[in-house]
Amino acid sequence: MRAFHQTMSNATTIDLRLKSVFDLTDKELQERLRPTYEAMKKEKFAKGGYITYYDPSVCPTTSHAVHEYADRKDLMWMDDKYQEHFIKTL
């Protein structure tokens, strides 16, 4: 019994599901969402699709976005008519 209690009270092992999302740090929230994100990405790639996101390290403006496919990442630019234009493969 004592070993079980000591294991459960270990401060380094925190079950993030027990904390409200509003109480999580950015890193904790990222870790909590990681399994869902990975499953979504795997499903999307299996269907030949892609995910889109903004990455400030490669996107020069907020009009740019990354399209990530299973085998590559493309930098895209969206004009004022919401038409996407290929810039380059990253």
MMTF fields as JSON, N, C-alpha, C and O atoms, coordinates in Angstrom:
{
  "mmtfVersion": "1.0.0",
  "mmtfProducer": "UNKNOWN",
  "numBonds": 359,
  "numAtoms": 360,
  "numGroups": 90,
  "numChains": 1,
  "numModels": 1,
  "chainsPerModel": [1],
  "groupsPerChain": [90],
  "chainIdList": ["A"],
  "bondAtomList": [4, 2, 8, 6, 12, 10, 16, 14, 20, 18, 24, 22, 28, 26, 32, 30, 36, 34, 40, 38, 44, 42, 48, 46, 52, 50, 56, 54, 60, 58, 64, 62, 68, 66, 72, 70, 76, 74, 80, 78, 84, 82, 88, 86, 92, 90, 96, 94, 100, 98, 104, 102, 108, 106, 112, 110, 116, 114, 120, 118, 124, 122, 128, 126, 132, 130, 136, 134, 140, 138, 144, 142, 148, 146, 152, 150, 156, 154, 160, 158, 164, 162, 168, 166, 172, 170, 176, 174, 180, 178, 184, 182, 188, 186, 192, 190, 196, 194, 200, 198, 204, 202, 208, 206, 212, 210, 216, 214, 220, 218, 224, 222, 228, 226, 232, 230, 236, 234, 240, 238, 244, 242, 248, 246, 252, 250, 256, 254, 260, 258, 264, 262, 268, 266, 272, 270, 276, 274, 280, 278, 284, 282, 288, 286, 292, 290, 296, 294, 300, 298, 304, 302, 308, 306, 312, 310, 316, 314, 320, 318, 324, 322, 328, 326, 332, 330, 336, 334, 340, 338, 344, 342, 348, 346, 352, 350, 356, 354],
  "bondOrderList": [1, 1, 1, 1, 1, 1, 1, 1, 1, 1, 1, 1, 1, 1, 1, 1, 1, 1, 1, 1, 1, 1, 1, 1, 1, 1, 1, 1, 1, 1, 1, 1, 1, 1, 1, 1, 1, 1, 1, 1, 1, 1, 1, 1, 1, 1, 1, 1, 1, 1, 1, 1, 1, 1, 1, 1, 1, 1, 1, 1, 1, 1, 1, 1, 1, 1, 1, 1, 1, 1, 1, 1, 1, 1, 1, 1, 1, 1, 1, 1, 1, 1, 1, 1, 1, 1, 1, 1, 1],
  "groupList": [{"groupName": "MET", "atomNameList": ["N", "CA", "C", "O"], "elementList": ["N", "C", "C", "O"], "formalChargeList": [0, 0, 0, 0], "bondAtomList": [1, 0, 2, 1, 3, 2], "bondOrderList": [1, 1, 2], "singleLetterCode": "M", "chemCompType": "L-PEPTIDE LINKING"}, {"groupName": "ARG", "atomNameList": ["N", "CA", "C", "O"], "elementList": ["N", "C", "C", "O"], "formalChargeList": [0, 0, 0, 0], "bondAtomList": [1, 0, 2, 1, 3, 2], "bondOrderList": [1, 1, 2], "singleLetterCode": "R", "chemCompType": "L-PEPTIDE LINKING"}, {"groupName": "ALA", "atomNameList": ["N", "CA", "C", "O"], "elementList": ["N", "C", "C", "O"], "formalChargeList": [0, 0, 0, 0], "bondAtomList": [1, 0, 2, 1, 3, 2], "bondOrderList": [1, 1, 2], "singleLetterCode": "A", "chemCompType": "L-PEPTIDE LINKING"}, {"groupName": "PHE", "atomNameList": ["N", "CA", "C", "O"], "elementList": ["N", "C", "C", "O"], "formalChargeList": [0, 0, 0, 0], "bondAtomList": [1, 0, 2, 1, 3, 2], "bondOrderList": [1, 1, 2], "singleLetterCode": "F", "chemCompType": "L-PEPTIDE LINKING"}, {"groupName": "HIS", "atomNameList": ["N", "CA", "C", "O"], "elementList": ["N", "C", "C", "O"], "formalChargeList": [0, 0, 0, 0], "bondAtomList": [1, 0, 2, 1, 3, 2], "bondOrderList": [1, 1, 2], "singleLetterCode": "H", "chemCompType": "L-PEPTIDE LINKING"}, {"groupName": "GLN", "atomNameList": ["N", "CA", "C", "O"], "elementList": ["N", "C", "C", "O"], "formalChargeList": [0, 0, 0, 0], "bondAtomList": [1, 0, 2, 1, 3, 2], "bondOrderList": [1, 1, 2], "singleLetterCode": "Q", "chemCompType": "L-PEPTIDE LINKING"}, {"groupName": "THR", "atomNameList": ["N", "CA", "C", "O"], "elementList": ["N", "C", "C", "O"], "formalChargeList": [0, 0, 0, 0], "bondAtomList": [1, 0, 2, 1, 3, 2], "bondOrderList": [1, 1, 2], "singleLetterCode": "T", "chemCompType": "L-PEPTIDE LINKING"}, {"groupName": "SER", "atomNameList": ["N", "CA", "C", "O"], "elementList": ["N", "C", "C", "O"], "formalChargeList": [0, 0, 0, 0], "bondAtomList": [1, 0, 2, 1, 3, 2], "bondOrderList": [1, 1, 2], "singleLetterCode": "S", "chemCompType": "L-PEPTIDE LINKING"}, {"groupName": "ASN", "atomNameList": ["N", "CA", "C", "O"], "elementList": ["N", "C", "C", "O"], "formalChargeList": [0, 0, 0, 0], "bondAtomList": [1, 0, 2, 1, 3, 2], "bondOrderList": [1, 1, 2], "singleLetterCode": "N", "chemCompType": "L-PEPTIDE LINKING"}, {"groupName": "ILE", "atomNameList": ["N", "CA", "C", "O"], "elementList": ["N", "C", "C", "O"], "formalChargeList": [0, 0, 0, 0], "bondAtomList": [1, 0, 2, 1, 3, 2], "bondOrderList": [1, 1, 2], "singleLetterCode": "I", "chemCompType": "L-PEPTIDE LINKING"}, {"groupName": "ASP", "atomNameList": ["N", "CA", "C", "O"], "elementList": ["N", "C", "C", "O"], "formalChargeList": [0, 0, 0, 0], "bondAtomList": [1, 0, 2, 1, 3, 2], "bondOrderList": [1, 1, 2], "singleLetterCode": "D", "chemCompType": "L-PEPTIDE LINKING"}, {"groupName": "LEU", "atomNameList": ["N", "CA", "C", "O"], "elementList": ["N", "C", "C", "O"], "formalChargeList": [0, 0, 0, 0], "bondAtomList": [1, 0, 2, 1, 3, 2], "bondOrderList": [1, 1, 2], "singleLetterCode": "L", "chemCompType": "L-PEPTIDE LINKING"}, {"groupName": "LYS", "atomNameList": ["N", "CA", "C", "O"], "elementList": ["N", "C", "C", "O"], "formalChargeList": [0, 0, 0, 0], "bondAtomList": [1, 0, 2, 1, 3, 2], "bondOrderList": [1, 1, 2], "singleLetterCode": "K", "chemCompType": "L-PEPTIDE LINKING"}, {"groupName": "VAL", "atomNameList": ["N", "CA", "C", "O"], "elementList": ["N", "C", "C", "O"], "formalChargeList": [0, 0, 0, 0], "bondAtomList": [1, 0, 2, 1, 3, 2], "bondOrderList": [1, 1, 2], "singleLetterCode": "V", "chemCompType": "L-PEPTIDE LINKING"}, {"groupName": "GLU", "atomNameList": ["N", "CA", "C", "O"], "elementList": ["N", "C", "C", "O"], "formalChargeList": [0, 0, 0, 0], "bondAtomList": [1, 0, 2, 1, 3, 2], "bondOrderList": [1, 1, 2], "singleLetterCode": "E", "chemCompType": "L-PEPTIDE LINKING"}, {"groupName": "PRO", "atomNameList": ["N", "CA", "C", "O"], "elementList": ["N", "C", "C", "O"], "formalChargeList": [0, 0, 0, 0], "bondAtomList": [1, 0, 2, 1, 3, 2], "bondOrderList": [1, 1, 2], "singleLetterCode": "P", "chemCompType": "L-PEPTIDE LINKING"}, {"groupName": "TYR", "atomNameList": ["N", "CA", "C", "O"], "elementList": ["N", "C", "C", "O"], "formalChargeList": [0, 0, 0, 0], "bondAtomList": [1, 0, 2, 1, 3, 2], "bondOrderList": [1, 1, 2], "singleLetterCode": "Y", "chemCompType": "L-PEPTIDE LINKING"}, {"groupName": "GLY", "atomNameList": ["N", "CA", "C", "O"], "elementList": ["N", "C", "C", "O"], "formalChargeList": [0, 0, 0, 0], "bondAtomList": [1, 0, 2, 1, 3, 2], "bondOrderList": [1, 1, 2], "singleLetterCode": "G", "chemCompType": "PEPTIDE LINKING"}, {"groupName": "CYS", "atomNameList": ["N", "CA", "C", "O"], "elementList": ["N", "C", "C", "O"], "formalChargeList": [0, 0, 0, 0], "bondAtomList": [1, 0, 2, 1, 3, 2], "bondOrderList": [1, 1, 2], "singleLetterCode": "C", "chemCompType": "L-PEPTIDE LINKING"}, {"groupName": "TRP", "atomNameList": ["N", "CA", "C", "O"], "elementList": ["N", "C", "C", "O"], "formalChargeList": [0, 0, 0, 0], "bondAtomList": [1, 0, 2, 1, 3, 2], "bondOrderList": [1, 1, 2], "singleLetterCode": "W", "chemCompType": "L-PEPTIDE LINKING"}],
  "groupTypeList": [0, 1, 2, 3, 4, 5, 6, 0, 7, 8, 2, 6, 6, 9, 10, 11, 1, 11, 12, 7, 13, 3, 10, 11, 6, 10, 12, 14, 11, 5, 14, 1, 11, 1, 15, 6, 16, 14, 2, 0, 12, 12, 14, 12, 3, 2, 12, 17, 17, 16, 9, 6, 16, 16, 10, 15, 7, 13, 18, 15, 6, 6, 7, 4, 2, 13, 4, 14, 16, 2, 10, 1, 12, 10, 11, 0, 19, 0, 10, 10, 12, 16, 5, 14, 4, 3, 9, 12, 6, 11],
  "groupIdList": [1, 2, 3, 4, 5, 6, 7, 8, 9, 10, 11, 12, 13, 14, 15, 16, 17, 18, 19, 20, 21, 22, 23, 24, 25, 26, 27, 28, 29, 30, 31, 32, 33, 34, 35, 36, 37, 38, 39, 40, 41, 42, 43, 44, 45, 46, 47, 48, 49, 50, 51, 52, 53, 54, 55, 56, 57, 58, 59, 60, 61, 62, 63, 64, 65, 66, 67, 68, 69, 70, 71, 72, 73, 74, 75, 76, 77, 78, 79, 80, 81, 82, 83, 84, 85, 86, 87, 88, 89, 90],
  "secStructList": [7, 2, 2, 2, 2, 2, 2, 2, 6, 7, 6, 6, 7, 7, 7, 4, 4, 4, 1, 7, 4, 4, 4, 7, 7, 2, 2, 2, 2, 2, 2, 2, 2, 2, 2, 2, 2, 2, 2, 2, 2, 2, 2, 2, 2, 2, 6, 6, 7, 7, 3, 3, 3, 7, 7, 6, 6, 6, 7, 1, 1, 6, 6, 3, 3, 3, 3, 3, 7, 1, 1, 7, 3, 3, 3, 3, 3, 3, 7, 6, 6, 1, 7, 3, 3, 3, 3, 3, 3, 7],
  "xCoordList": [0.827, 0.0, 0.863, 0.584, 1.909, 2.773, 3.421, 3.49, 3.897, 4.545, 3.565, 3.935, 2.332, 1.322, 1.07, 1.0, 0.935, 0.688, 1.867, 1.667, 3.081, 4.258, 4.324, 4.694, 3.974, 3.986, 2.951, 3.232, 1.779, 0.705, 0.972, 0.468, 1.753, 1.988, 3.271, 3.67, 3.912, 5.144, 4.846, 4.044, 5.478, 5.2, 5.691, 5.215, 6.637, 7.154, 6.228, 6.342, 5.314, 4.366, 2.993, 2.265, 2.655, 1.372, 0.481, 0.874, -0.705, -1.667, -2.327, -3.152, -1.958, -2.463, -3.961, -4.578, -4.552, -6.002, -6.773, -7.962, -6.104, -6.774, -6.788, -7.511, -6.006, -5.956, -6.854, -6.964, -7.48, -8.272, -7.343, -6.2, -7.825, -6.992, -6.583, -5.548, -7.371, -7.074, -5.938, -5.351, -5.627, -4.554, -3.251, -2.246, -3.252, -2.067, -1.114, -1.543, 0.17, 1.154, 1.101, 0.47, 1.749, 1.781, 2.366, 1.84, 3.437, 4.079, 3.168, 3.081, 2.493, 1.575, 0.402, -0.02, -0.119, -1.224, -0.769, -1.497, 0.422, 0.975, 1.092, 0.744, 1.578, 1.704, 0.338, 0.18, -0.623, -1.973, -2.624, -3.358, -2.363, -2.98, -2.192, -2.714, -0.944, -0.085, -0.714, -0.685, -1.284, -1.855, -2.988, -3.09, -3.823, -4.921, -4.371, -4.838, -3.379, -2.758, -2.098, -2.272, -1.345, -0.657, -1.658, -1.435, -2.748, -3.775, -4.454, -4.705, -4.752, -5.38, -4.454, -4.891, -3.181, -2.203, -2.041, -1.991, -1.96, -1.817, -3.022, -2.867, -4.217, -5.441, -5.492, -5.847, -5.142, -5.172, -4.182, -4.516, -2.949, -1.932, -2.319, -2.028, -2.969, -3.392, -4.401, -4.493, -5.155, -6.156, -5.581, -6.318, -4.262, -3.626, -3.791, -3.512, -4.233, -4.463, -3.245, -2.15, -3.454, -2.39, -2.957, -4.171, -2.063, -2.474, -1.827, -0.75, -2.48, -1.999, -1.775, -2.597, -0.646, -0.36, 0.591, 1.263, 0.632, 1.55, 2.777, 2.654, 3.948, 5.206, 6.051, 6.585, 6.182, 6.917, 8.381, 9.002, 8.94, 10.339, 10.539, 11.653, 9.479, 9.603, 8.623, 8.801, 7.604, 6.597, 6.983, 6.971, 7.326, 7.747, 6.628, 6.898, 5.379, 4.242, 3.093, 3.154, 2.059, 0.885, 0.036, -0.944, 0.385, -0.283, 0.31, -0.181, 1.344, 1.995, 1.584, 1.225, 1.643, 1.347, 2.115, 2.594, 2.222, 2.87, 1.789, 0.888, 1.883, 1.058, 1.966, 2.949, 1.646, 2.467, 1.769, 0.64, 2.466, 2.015, 2.812, 3.722, 2.493, 3.22, 4.689, 5.552, 4.979, 6.341, 7.043, 8.199, 6.369, 7.003, 6.225, 5.114, 6.847, 6.207, 6.37, 7.464, 5.272, 5.29, 4.94, 4.024, 5.683, 5.362, 4.386, 4.641, 3.27, 2.209, 1.965, 2.254, 1.431, 1.065, -0.378, -0.773, -1.172, -2.566, -2.73, -2.364, -3.291, -3.491, -4.767, -5.454, -5.074, -6.246, -7.572, -8.626, -7.538, -8.751, -8.839, -9.64, -7.989, -7.96, -7.569, -7.97, -6.786, -6.235, -4.843, -4.031, -4.57, -3.266, -2.279, -2.633, -1.036, 0.031, 1.223, 1.652, 1.745, 2.921, 4.154, 4.381, 4.95, 6.192, 7.379, 8.156, 7.52, 8.621, 8.373, 7.559, 9.102, 9.098, 10.157, 11.293, 9.78, 10.712, 11.547, 12.383],
  "yCoordList": [-1.2, 0.0, 1.252, 2.219, 1.214, 2.381, 2.686, 3.849, 1.658, 1.873, 2.491, 3.395, 2.022, 2.579, 4.049, 4.88, 4.365, 5.745, 6.646, 7.767, 6.16, 6.95, 7.181, 8.271, 6.181, 6.317, 7.336, 8.156, 7.293, 8.187, 9.631, 10.562, 9.827, 11.184, 11.784, 12.878, 11.088, 11.578, 12.874, 12.875, 13.959, 15.276, 15.387, 16.246, 14.536, 14.628, 13.972, 14.236, 13.124, 12.468, 13.095, 12.718, 14.054, 14.75, 14.33, 14.435, 13.86, 13.496, 14.78, 15.368, 15.207, 16.472, 16.452, 17.505, 15.258, 15.173, 15.646, 15.947, 15.715, 16.112, 17.627, 18.128, 18.355, 19.81, 20.453, 19.953, 21.536, 22.294, 22.853, 23.207, 22.935, 23.489, 24.926, 25.389, 25.627, 27.014, 27.122, 28.191, 26.01, 25.992, 25.424, 25.399, 24.971, 24.368, 25.433, 26.484, 25.149, 26.007, 25.704, 24.731, 26.518, 26.271, 24.895, 24.171, 24.539, 23.242, 22.094, 21.088, 22.226, 21.188, 21.024, 19.901, 22.125, 22.052, 21.371, 20.561, 21.701, 21.071, 19.556, 18.785, 19.135, 17.707, 17.025, 15.877, 17.721, 17.158, 16.958, 15.991, 17.857, 17.791, 16.939, 16.591, 16.599, 15.869, 14.579, 14.386, 13.68, 12.443, 12.708, 12.022, 13.68, 14.028, 14.582, 14.22, 15.46, 16.053, 14.98, 14.969, 14.083, 13.037, 12.108, 11.707, 11.765, 10.907, 11.609, 10.991, 12.897, 13.668, 13.762, 13.601, 14.021, 14.158, 12.826, 12.808, 11.731, 10.41, 10.089, 9.588, 10.381, 10.124, 10.983, 10.492, 12.247, 13.16, 12.726, 12.708, 12.372, 11.934, 10.621, 10.425, 9.719, 8.434, 8.63, 7.805, 9.718, 10.018, 10.889, 11.33, 11.146, 11.962, 13.456, 14.244, 13.855, 15.267, 15.948, 15.386, 17.152, 17.94, 18.768, 18.935, 19.292, 20.214, 21.564, 21.634, 22.612, 23.971, 24.657, 24.559, 25.356, 26.104, 27.248, 27.266, 28.186, 29.318, 29.005, 28.625, 29.161, 28.93, 30.188, 30.454, 30.967, 32.231, 32.069, 33.035, 30.88, 30.685, 30.58, 30.772, 30.279, 30.165, 31.059, 31.278, 31.571, 32.411, 33.888, 34.397, 34.578, 35.975, 36.931, 37.964, 36.596, 37.427, 36.521, 35.304, 37.115, 36.327, 35.92, 35.193, 36.365, 35.924, 34.615, 34.045, 34.148, 32.896, 31.795, 32.058, 30.562, 29.4, 28.205, 28.21, 27.195, 25.943, 24.906, 24.728, 24.224, 23.044, 21.851, 21.665, 21.042, 19.871, 18.623, 18.317, 17.909, 16.634, 15.531, 15.823, 14.281, 13.165, 13.169, 12.744, 13.643, 13.559, 14.902, 14.924, 16.021, 17.319, 18.437, 18.24, 19.612, 20.831, 21.902, 22.109, 22.582, 23.65, 24.978, 25.062, 26.01, 27.364, 27.957, 27.959, 28.46, 29.009, 30.47, 30.897, 31.222, 32.616, 32.8, 32.3, 33.517, 33.773, 35.24, 36.123, 35.491, 36.876, 37.452, 36.789, 38.699, 39.374, 38.805, 39.159, 37.925, 37.256, 35.83, 35.021, 35.532, 34.226, 33.084, 31.938, 33.408, 32.385, 32.018, 32.898, 30.733, 30.288, 30.16, 29.754, 30.52, 30.458, 29.734, 30.031, 28.781, 28.024, 28.928, 29.62, 28.919, 29.691, 28.741, 28.896, 27.761, 26.809, 25.621, 25.682, 24.532, 23.372, 23.589, 23.948, 23.369, 23.587, 22.342, 22.337],
  "zCoordList": [0.0, 0.0, 0.0, -0.709, 0.805, 0.906, -0.447, -0.847, -1.155, -2.451, -3.444, -4.193, -3.459, -4.352, -4.035, -4.94, -2.768, -2.353, -2.732, -3.2, -2.532, -2.885, -4.379, -4.815, -5.174, -6.619, -7.073, -7.947, -6.5, -6.907, -6.48, -7.108, -5.427, -4.959, -5.523, -5.123, -6.436, -7.041, -7.797, -8.731, -7.404, -7.984, -9.416, -10.158, -9.83, -11.195, -12.203, -13.4, -11.751, -12.643, -12.421, -11.503, -13.273, -13.15, -14.311, -15.473, -13.999, -15.037, -15.526, -14.828, -16.724, -17.258, -17.526, -17.686, -17.577, -17.781, -16.57, -16.669, -15.417, -14.191, -13.992, -13.131, -14.769, -14.647, -15.701, -16.821, -15.347, -16.305, -17.38, -17.088, -18.619, -19.691, -19.379, -19.859, -18.59, -18.248, -17.237, -17.07, -16.561, -15.571, -16.119, -15.409, -17.363, -17.952, -18.489, -18.966, -18.405, -19.057, -20.556, -20.97, -21.356, -22.798, -23.11, -23.956, -22.438, -22.667, -22.241, -22.945, -21.109, -20.646, -21.61, -21.887, -22.118, -23.075, -24.363, -24.936, -24.805, -26.002, -25.806, -26.7, -24.644, -24.356, -24.253, -24.669, -23.709, -23.568, -24.934, -25.136, -25.86, -27.185, -28.179, -29.238, -27.855, -28.789, -29.329, -30.544, -28.503, -29.057, -30.054, -31.071, -29.772, -30.677, -31.983, -33.062, -31.885, -33.072, -33.936, -35.154, -33.313, -34.064, -34.757, -35.899, -34.086, -34.694, -35.865, -36.9, -35.707, -36.779, -37.982, -39.122, -37.729, -38.804, -39.555, -40.784, -38.822, -39.433, -40.317, -41.431, -39.816, -40.582, -41.848, -42.92, -41.724, -42.866, -43.939, -45.124, -43.526, -44.474, -45.143, -46.323, -44.413, -44.971, -46.096, -47.005, -46.033, -47.07, -48.175, -49.057, -48.143, -49.18, -48.96, -49.864, -47.791, -47.503, -46.904, -46.871, -46.437, -45.823, -44.692, -44.576, -43.851, -42.797, -43.084, -43.677, -42.668, -42.897, -41.562, -40.652, -41.457, -40.24, -40.542, -41.573, -39.637, -39.715, -38.875, -37.71, -39.454, -38.745, -38.885, -39.963, -37.815, -37.919, -38.319, -38.762, -38.175, -38.555, -40.065, -40.552, -40.811, -42.277, -43.042, -44.24, -42.373, -43.021, -42.848, -41.728, -43.945, -43.813, -43.39, -42.778, -43.71, -43.306, -42.877, -43.05, -42.323, -41.93, -43.134, -42.972, -44.312, -45.542, -46.049, -47.023, -45.402, -45.773, -44.806, -43.658, -45.287, -44.455, -44.992, -46.126, -44.165, -44.554, -44.796, -43.975, -45.927, -46.195, -45.958, -46.676, -44.961, -44.662, -45.172, -44.787, -46.049, -46.586, -45.907, -45.132, -46.178, -45.572, -45.992, -45.224, -47.199, -47.72, -47.937, -48.359, -47.656, -47.898, -47.202, -46.708, -47.182, -46.682, -47.744, -48.268, -48.059, -49.052, -48.4, -47.582, -48.773, -48.329, -49.334, -50.538, -48.827, -49.673, -49.301, -48.183, -50.25, -50.019, -50.462, -51.515, -49.661, -49.996, -50.349, -49.574, -51.542, -51.975, -51.37, -50.593, -51.736, -51.154, -51.646, -51.118, -52.652, -53.137, -52.592, -53.063, -51.576, -50.907, -51.84, -51.638, -52.859, -53.743, -53.243, -52.956, -53.139, -52.662, -53.82, -54.927, -53.529, -54.528, -53.922, -52.807, -54.68, -54.242, -54.289, -55.281, -53.214, -53.183, -53.37, -54.313, -52.474, -52.585, -51.662, -50.74, -51.939, -51.056, -50.0, -50.306, -48.765, -47.641, -47.381, -46.477]
}
